[in-house]
Amino acid sequence: MAQPAYFRREEAPALRFDIDRLTRADPREKERLEPPCRVLVHNDDVTPIEYVTSLLRRVFGLGLFKALRVTMKAHVTGLAVVVVEACPKAGQQVDLAHETARSEGHGLLRFSVEPTESGD
């Protein structure tokens, strides 16, 4: 009498590993390991609210209502958190925002980056 299939001893297929793929760093993992930083927008009383909202959407990828909320908070309080990102990415976004604002005639608009506290 033949044994059922689950009792038969068959050789397991050979496992092949791509050692380069296994040891290659995932760029998303590196970004997760970077310390987080806040990007802040400062009110300047000159740049139109509509322009700030538009720039936040284009550079930082905010939705319309989030961009309006951030813009209005900066307008009323003088400062607002735009996003929290890995510090290198936050710095790149701030540089792009400054370059874009300056090239479009709004050189007074200012953003800054600060590290988050450990409790954030």
C-alpha positions as CSV (number, residue, x, y, z in Angstrom):
1,M,0.0,0.0,0.0
2,A,1.4,3.4,-1.0
3,Q,1.9,6.1,1.7
4,P,-0.2,9.3,1.5
5,A,1.5,12.2,-0.1
6,Y,2.2,14.0,3.2
7,F,4.3,11.0,4.4
8,R,6.4,10.8,1.3
9,R,9.9,12.2,1.8
10,E,10.8,14.5,-1.0
11,E,13.7,16.8,-1.4
12,A,13.1,20.4,-0.6
13,P,13.8,22.7,-3.5
14,A,17.1,24.5,-3.2
15,L,16.8,28.0,-1.9
16,R,18.7,30.6,-3.8
17,F,19.6,33.9,-2.1
18,D,20.7,37.1,-3.8
19,I,23.2,38.1,-1.1
20,D,23.5,41.6,-2.7
21,R,19.8,42.2,-2.5
22,L,19.7,41.0,1.1
23,T,22.5,43.2,2.3
24,R,21.5,46.3,0.3
25,A,20.1,49.0,2.5
26,D,16.5,50.0,1.9
27,P,16.5,53.8,1.3
28,R,13.2,54.0,3.2
29,E,14.8,52.4,6.2
30,K,17.6,55.0,6.2
31,E,15.0,57.8,6.2
32,R,13.2,56.2,9.1
33,L,16.5,56.1,11.1
34,E,17.2,59.8,10.5
35,P,16.1,62.1,13.4
36,P,12.9,63.9,12.7
37,C,12.8,67.6,12.2
38,R,9.9,70.2,12.1
39,V,9.6,72.5,9.2
40,L,8.3,75.9,10.3
41,V,6.8,78.7,8.3
42,H,7.1,82.2,9.6
43,N,4.6,85.0,9.1
44,D,6.0,88.1,7.3
45,D,2.9,90.3,6.9
46,V,3.8,90.9,3.3
47,T,3.4,87.6,1.4
48,P,-0.2,87.0,0.4
49,I,-2.0,84.2,2.2
50,E,-3.1,82.7,-1.1
51,Y,0.6,82.5,-2.2
52,V,1.7,80.8,1.0
53,T,-1.1,78.3,0.8
54,S,-0.2,77.5,-2.8
55,L,3.5,77.1,-2.0
56,L,2.8,74.8,0.9
57,R,0.7,72.6,-1.5
58,R,3.3,72.6,-4.2
59,V,6.5,72.1,-2.2
60,F,5.3,70.2,0.8
61,G,2.4,68.3,-0.8
62,L,-0.2,69.5,1.7
63,G,-3.9,69.2,0.8
64,L,-5.9,72.4,0.4
65,F,-7.4,72.5,3.9
66,K,-4.2,71.5,5.7
67,A,-2.3,74.2,3.8
68,L,-4.9,76.8,4.7
69,R,-4.8,75.7,8.4
70,V,-1.1,76.0,8.5
71,T,-1.1,79.4,6.7
72,M,-3.7,80.8,9.0
73,K,-1.9,79.6,12.1
74,A,1.3,81.3,11.0
75,H,-0.7,84.4,10.1
76,V,-2.3,84.6,13.6
77,T,0.5,83.3,15.8
78,G,3.6,84.2,13.7
79,L,4.8,80.6,13.4
80,A,3.3,77.2,12.3
81,V,4.6,73.7,11.9
82,V,4.3,72.6,8.2
83,V,5.5,69.0,8.3
84,V,7.7,66.7,10.4
85,E,10.2,64.9,8.2
86,A,13.7,63.3,8.4
87,C,16.1,66.2,8.8
88,P,17.8,65.8,5.4
89,K,14.5,65.8,3.6
90,A,13.2,68.7,5.7
91,G,16.3,70.8,4.7
92,Q,15.8,70.0,1.1
93,Q,12.2,71.0,1.2
94,V,13.0,74.3,2.9
95,D,15.7,75.1,0.3
96,L,13.3,74.4,-2.5
97,A,10.6,76.5,-0.8
98,H,13.0,79.4,-0.4
99,E,14.2,79.2,-4.0
100,T,10.7,78.9,-5.3
101,A,9.4,81.9,-3.3
102,R,12.4,84.0,-4.2
103,S,12.1,83.2,-8.0
104,E,8.4,84.1,-7.8
105,G,9.0,87.5,-6.2
106,H,8.2,86.6,-2.5
107,G,11.7,86.6,-1.0
108,L,10.5,87.6,2.4
109,L,8.8,84.3,3.0
110,R,10.8,82.3,5.5
111,F,10.9,78.7,6.5
112,S,13.1,77.1,9.2
113,V,14.0,73.6,10.3
114,E,14.3,72.5,14.0
115,P,14.8,69.1,15.5
116,T,11.9,67.7,17.4
117,E,12.1,67.0,21.1
118,S,12.4,63.4,22.1
119,G,8.8,63.4,23.4
120,D,7.2,64.3,20.0
